Amino acid sequence: MNPFPDWMDGLPEVDTSFTGLEGRLLSSPHGQAVFFRADGEFEVPPHAHGAQWGIVVAGNLELTVDGETGTYVPGETYDIPAGAEHSARFEAGTSVIDVFQDPDRYSPK
């Protein structure tokens, strides 16, 4: 089930090496917002970049930031400081909105 409105399918798809995680992109010179959706269980390996803020829209997200793990449910937000190593595990059906400080974090496909 897609919790985002149909018109968002018209936004550019993010170009990512992840298979099983779809993202739609809004971008500006000041940052990016990505509407991510995982149809199946999905893991993002440890990595780091500029600051990131997000909110869970549907499902459950397990997020590890600098070695501390938390589980987030719909309506809960998370804040990842710039340079912090983090990884994530999406349960099937999880959707999030991530806002990135970096204006070039993702490119459109």
C-alpha positions as CSV (number, residue, x, y, z in Angstrom):
1,M,0.0,0.0,0.0
2,N,1.3,3.4,-1.0
3,P,0.6,6.1,1.7
4,F,1.6,8.9,-0.6
5,P,-0.8,10.5,-3.0
6,D,-0.8,9.4,-6.7
7,W,0.5,12.7,-8.0
8,M,3.8,12.0,-6.2
9,D,4.4,9.1,-8.7
10,G,5.1,11.9,-11.1
11,L,8.0,13.2,-9.1
12,P,11.5,12.2,-10.3
13,E,12.6,8.8,-9.1
14,V,15.9,8.9,-7.1
15,D,18.9,7.2,-8.7
16,T,20.1,4.8,-6.1
17,S,21.9,1.4,-6.1
18,F,19.3,0.0,-3.7
19,T,17.0,-2.6,-5.1
20,G,13.7,-2.8,-3.3
21,L,13.6,0.8,-2.1
22,E,11.8,3.4,-4.2
23,G,12.2,7.1,-3.7
24,R,10.6,10.1,-5.2
25,L,12.6,13.4,-5.1
26,L,12.0,17.0,-4.4
27,S,15.2,19.0,-4.7
28,S,16.4,22.6,-4.3
29,P,19.7,24.4,-3.8
30,H,19.1,24.2,-0.1
31,G,18.5,20.5,0.3
32,Q,16.4,17.5,-0.8
33,A,13.2,15.7,0.4
34,V,12.8,12.1,-0.6
35,F,9.6,10.1,-0.2
36,F,10.9,6.5,0.3
37,R,8.8,3.3,0.1
38,A,10.0,-0.3,0.8
39,D,7.7,-3.0,-0.5
40,G,9.7,-5.8,1.2
41,E,12.1,-5.9,4.1
42,F,15.1,-3.8,3.2
43,E,18.4,-2.9,4.8
44,V,20.6,0.2,4.3
45,P,24.2,-0.5,5.1
46,P,26.3,1.8,7.4
47,H,27.2,5.1,5.8
48,A,27.5,8.9,6.5
49,H,26.7,12.2,4.8
50,G,25.3,15.6,5.7
51,A,22.5,16.1,8.3
52,Q,19.2,14.2,7.7
53,W,15.8,14.5,9.3
54,G,13.0,12.0,8.7
55,I,9.5,10.9,9.7
56,V,7.9,7.5,9.5
57,V,4.7,7.6,7.5
58,A,3.8,3.8,7.5
59,G,5.4,0.6,8.9
60,N,8.4,0.4,11.2
61,L,12.0,1.6,10.8
62,E,14.9,0.3,12.9
63,L,17.6,3.0,12.8
64,T,21.2,2.8,14.2
65,V,23.0,6.1,14.6
66,D,26.6,6.1,16.0
67,G,26.0,2.6,17.5
68,E,22.6,3.4,19.2
69,T,19.6,1.6,17.8
70,G,16.0,2.7,18.0
71,T,12.7,1.6,16.4
72,Y,10.4,4.2,14.9
73,V,6.7,3.9,14.1
74,P,4.3,6.1,12.1
75,G,4.4,9.7,13.3
76,E,7.8,9.5,15.0
77,T,10.7,11.5,13.7
78,Y,14.5,11.0,13.7
79,D,17.4,13.4,13.4
80,I,20.8,12.2,12.1
81,P,23.7,14.7,12.6
82,A,26.0,15.5,9.8
83,G,28.8,12.9,9.6
84,A,27.1,10.4,11.9
85,E,27.5,6.8,10.7
86,H,24.0,5.2,10.4
87,S,22.2,2.2,9.0
88,A,18.6,1.2,8.7
89,R,16.2,-1.7,8.4
90,F,12.8,-1.1,6.9
91,E,10.0,-3.7,7.6
92,A,7.9,-4.6,4.5
93,G,5.5,-1.8,3.7
94,T,7.5,1.0,5.5
95,S,7.4,4.5,4.1
96,V,9.4,7.5,5.3
97,I,10.0,11.1,4.3
98,D,13.7,12.0,4.5
99,V,15.0,15.6,4.3
100,F,18.7,15.9,3.5
101,Q,20.9,18.9,4.2
102,D,23.0,18.1,1.2
103,P,21.3,19.5,-2.0
104,D,23.0,16.8,-4.1
105,R,22.5,13.7,-1.9
106,Y,20.6,12.0,-4.7
107,S,20.2,12.5,-8.4
108,P,17.1,11.9,-10.4
109,K,17.0,8.8,-12.6
